[in-house]
Amino acid sequence: MPSPVRFAVVCKLLEQAGYELARVHGSHHIFAKPGSPIVSIPVHRNQVKPFYVRQVQRIVDAQNE
């Protein structure tokens, strides 16, 4: 099983794609970008599960195409 990734890395990827941290609700960090769907990333102990990292990577790749 892949290991979790630090939240700072995921946050940086989203910010480079134009997303901004809109709010935090409990452990969920909500990122928003005008004209794009919101992205919710649950963070526990400053780690993000691999499923969410892949989700972010797909979003970033789609915007680069």
CORCOR-V959746 format. One record per helix or strand of 2 or more residues. SS is the DSSP state (alpha for helix, beta for strand). FROM is the first residue (numbers start at 1). LEN is the number of residues. If there is no record, write none. Layout:
((SS | FROM | LEN) (SS | FROM | LEN))
//
This chain:
((beta | 5 | 2) (alpha | 7 | 10) (beta | 20 | 6) (beta | 28 | 5) (beta | 39 | 4) (beta | 47 | 2) (alpha | 50 | 15))
//
